[in-house]
Amino acid sequence: MIRERLAAVESACSSLQKRLDHIEELVESVQKMTVEMQHMREDLNRMAAELTDIESKPAKRWETIISALLGAVAGGMGTMLLSVILGG
């Protein structure tokens, strides 16, 4: 009777050990997934920043072009005004 109970306890312990081993494998997998997700998040943040830079480049070009045109117009008007004032 004691041997039967001992055998049952050993069987239960063996089954629990297998379950525990499986749980440990799952925990390791979740930890690896967490690290991978952190890396993916960092990559995503970096790509979002690069995309923002790429999207802003055309706007910067237009600002430069408009500034150059306004400077040319202002310079031309200034030259014309000086020409009229100086009687040239």
Order of alpha helices (4+ residues) and beta strands (2+ residues): alpha
